[in-house]
Every structure is written in structure tokens, then in C-alpha cells.
Amino acid sequence: MAQDMLEKARYIVVEGPIGAGKTSLARRLAERLQAQTVFEQPERNAFLARFYQNPDRWGLATQLSFLFQRIDQLGGLQPAERVVSDFILEKDPLFAALNLPEDELAVYQRIFDSMKPPAPQQPDLVIYLQAKPETLIERVRRRGMEAERRITELYLERVAERYAQFFYQYDAAPLFIVDAEILNPIEQDDDFDLLLDRLRNMRSYREFFGYAA
């Protein structure tokens, strides 16, 4: 690994399940690094609130709306810019497989395959936030977004499991796994500074960050 991973990485992604704090951490990281931001915009998905009320009816429309949004956002990336984002495109099918029945998933997959860039720009570093479902649901309730009011702990448990499976196999970029259950780099300055220090000294392609690490 490079002597200073944080300095070398020009395209950094913070990922994790709903409620893990990925957008808040990505925003704070971008401010410290004076980087451009590319964030998901769930408030611009006209189907999201309806999906949480009736997922069977609105799953495909919601998923395609997010897919089109993410493709457009990533298409505007400039290689020379320093960017911090809160999503990777490869996680889009993760939610599709979770939310769609088999026939709609097949339609979605054909659209995804036709729209995905043949050689998408890969992140230089991915920071993956982990937390238990009960912690995720508490954080979702606390932030009080109307569209998320009907999210259940069972759904978040399924999302967290899919993320764990996805990142267990992920090898497209260096991966830094953060125990967001006991570390709070969003609100605690000491944890944030410790996170930055560990990132700067990252030596392996995959590392875990927790107090006991």
C-alpha cells in the first residue's frame, strides 16, 4: 500500500446500509479533504415513499429511478477531481435483488447491464460502515425522514446481511471496514481523527477499524 492512502486516493466512497451514517461521514470527510461530493438524492426519487408503503407495487419504479440517478451522477465524474461519494454503482443490484420478484429482477438486470459503463471508474478507496440492525433502525427513526417512516428492523436486517455478503467478496478497490456500532467518527472528533490516522497508515488491501483492532 502507499505510504499515505488517504492522500493518494482521489475517488473515495463511503458505503453502508441505511442508517449507518455513510452520507454524514462522507460529507465530513469531503470537508476535511476539500473534495467534491457525489451523494445519493433519495428526496428526488418520487417513488421512494410509496415503495416503503407498498414495496410490491413500487419496487421496480423505485429501483430504476435510483439507477438512472446514479448513472447520471457517475457519468459526470472528472478523473482530475478529488471526489467523495456515498455510493458505488455495484450496490444497485444488491437492492434490486432484495426488493424485486424474479420476473421484475430479470427486467431490471437487463436494463442495468445495458446502462452500466463498460469500464466504470473504480474508487481508489471504499470505507464500509457496519452496524447492527437495531442500531440502524434507531438512527433512521432519529433522523425523522418522512419517506423512511415505514422502514422496519426486519428490512434493515436483510439490508445489512446483503451488505455483509457483498463486501465479504468485494475486491474492486482497497476496503476499510469500520465498526460504526462502537465508533462514531461523525459526531466524535477523536474518533474522526483516529479514522483519518488509520486511513493514512493503511497498509493492506482490506483492513478493519474498531477500538480492539
C-alpha positions in Angstrom: 0.0 0.0 0.0 1.0 3.6 -0.5 2.6 5.5 2.4 -0.5 7.7 2.7 -3.6 6.0 1.4 -5.8 9.0 2.3 -3.6 11.4 0.3 -3.3 9.1 -2.7 -7.0 8.2 -3.1 -8.7 10.7 -5.4 -12.0 8.9 -5.6 -13.3 7.8 -2.1 -16.6 6.1 -1.4 -18.2 5.7 2.0 -20.8 2.9 1.9 -23.0 1.0 4.3 -26.7 0.1 4.9 -29.4 2.6 5.6 -28.8 4.4 8.8 -25.1 3.5 9.1 -24.1 7.2 8.6 -22.4 7.0 5.3 -23.6 10.3 3.9 -22.8 12.2 7.1 -19.3 10.7 7.3 -18.7 11.3 3.5 -19.7 14.9 4.0 -17.3 15.4 6.9 -14.5 13.6 5.0 -15.1 15.8 1.9 -14.9 18.9 4.0 -11.6 17.9 5.6 -10.1 16.9 2.2 -11.6 19.8 0.3 -13.1 17.3 -2.1 -16.1 17.5 -4.4 -19.1 15.4 -3.4 -21.4 13.0 -5.3 -24.2 12.0 -3.0 -27.4 9.9 -3.4 -30.5 12.1 -3.5 -33.4 10.0 -2.1 -35.5 13.1 -1.8 -35.5 13.3 -5.7 -36.9 9.7 -6.0 -40.6 10.3 -6.5 -41.4 6.6 -5.8 -39.4 6.1 -2.5 -42.1 6.9 0.0 -44.6 4.9 -2.0 -42.2 1.9 -2.0 -42.0 1.8 1.8 -45.8 1.8 1.9 -46.2 -0.8 -0.8 -42.9 -2.4 -1.9 -44.6 -5.0 -4.2 -46.2 -2.2 -6.2 -43.4 0.3 -6.3 -40.2 -1.7 -6.1 -39.2 -1.7 -9.8 -40.1 2.0 -10.3 -38.1 3.0 -7.2 -35.1 0.9 -8.2 -35.0 2.2 -11.8 -35.3 5.7 -10.6 -32.2 5.2 -8.3 -30.4 3.5 -11.1 -30.9 6.4 -13.6 -29.9 8.9 -11.0 -26.7 7.0 -10.1 -25.7 6.5 -13.7 -26.2 10.2 -14.4 -24.2 11.3 -11.3 -21.3 8.9 -12.0 -21.2 10.0 -15.7 -20.2 13.5 -14.6 -17.1 12.4 -12.7 -13.9 14.1 -13.8 -10.7 12.0 -13.4 -8.7 15.0 -12.2 -11.2 15.9 -9.4 -10.9 14.7 -5.9 -14.3 13.2 -5.1 -16.0 11.7 -2.0 -19.2 9.8 -2.7 -21.7 7.8 -0.6 -22.5 5.1 -3.1 -20.9 2.7 -5.6 -22.9 1.6 -8.6 -22.3 -2.1 -7.9 -24.5 -1.9 -4.9 -27.6 -1.0 -7.0 -28.3 -4.7 -8.0 -27.9 -5.5 -4.3 -31.1 -3.6 -3.5 -32.8 -4.9 -6.7 -32.2 -8.5 -5.7 -33.6 -7.7 -2.2 -36.7 -5.8 -3.3 -37.9 -7.3 -6.6 -39.6 -10.5 -7.5 -37.8 -12.8 -10.0 -39.6 -11.5 -13.2 -39.1 -7.8 -12.4 -35.5 -8.5 -11.3 -34.8 -10.0 -14.7 -36.1 -6.8 -16.4 -34.1 -4.7 -14.0 -30.9 -6.7 -14.7 -31.2 -6.3 -18.5 -31.6 -2.5 -18.0 -28.7 -2.4 -15.6 -26.4 -4.4 -18.0 -27.3 -2.1 -20.9 -26.7 1.1 -19.0 -23.6 0.2 -16.9 -20.5 1.7 -18.4 -18.3 -1.0 -20.0 -15.3 0.2 -17.9 -16.7 2.2 -14.9 -14.3 4.3 -12.9 -13.5 2.4 -9.8 -12.9 4.0 -6.4 -9.4 4.3 -5.0 -10.7 3.6 -1.6 -14.0 2.3 -0.1 -14.9 2.8 3.5 -17.6 0.4 4.6 -19.6 1.2 7.8 -21.1 -1.7 9.7 -23.7 -1.6 12.5 -26.4 -3.9 14.0 -30.0 -3.7 12.7 -31.3 -2.4 16.0 -28.8 0.4 15.8 -29.7 1.2 12.2 -33.4 1.4 12.9 -32.7 3.7 15.9 -30.7 6.1 13.8 -33.3 6.0 11.0 -36.0 6.9 13.5 -33.9 9.6 15.0 -33.3 11.4 11.7 -37.0 11.5 11.1 -37.2 11.4 7.3 -40.8 11.0 6.3 -40.1 8.6 3.4 -38.3 6.3 5.8 -41.0 6.2 8.5 -42.3 2.8 7.5 -38.9 1.0 7.4 -38.8 -2.0 9.7 -36.0 -3.5 11.6 -36.6 -6.7 9.7 -36.0 -4.9 6.4 -32.8 -3.3 7.8 -31.6 -6.7 9.0 -32.0 -8.0 5.4 -30.2 -5.0 4.0 -27.3 -5.3 6.5 -27.0 -9.0 5.6 -26.8 -8.3 1.9 -24.2 -5.6 2.5 -22.1 -8.0 4.6 -22.3 -10.6 1.8 -21.4 -8.1 -0.9 -18.4 -6.7 0.9 -17.2 -10.1 2.0 -16.4 -10.7 -1.7 -15.6 -7.2 -2.7 -12.1 -6.7 -4.2 -12.5 -3.9 -6.8 -10.8 -1.4 -4.5 -9.0 -1.2 -1.1 -11.6 -1.7 1.5 -11.6 -0.1 5.0 -14.3 -1.7 7.3 -15.4 0.5 10.2 -17.3 -0.8 13.2 -19.9 2.0 13.4 -21.5 0.3 16.3 -18.9 1.5 18.8 -17.1 4.2 16.8 -18.8 7.5 15.9 -16.5 9.4 13.5 -19.4 11.6 12.5 -20.1 13.2 15.9 -17.0 12.4 17.9 -13.9 14.4 16.8 -11.5 11.9 18.5 -13.0 9.0 16.5 -12.9 11.0 13.3 -9.2 12.0 13.8 -8.4 8.3 14.7 -10.1 7.2 11.5 -8.1 9.6 9.4 -4.9 8.4 11.0 -5.7 4.8 10.3 -6.6 5.6 6.7 -3.3 7.4 6.2 -1.4 4.4 7.5 -3.5 1.8 5.7 -1.1 -1.0 4.5 -3.3 -3.9 3.5 -5.9 -4.1 0.7 -8.6 -4.9 3.4 -8.5 -3.6 6.9 -10.8 -3.4 9.9 -11.2 -0.4 12.2 -12.5 -0.8 15.8 -11.3 0.0 19.2 -10.0 -3.5 19.7 -8.3 -3.6 16.2 
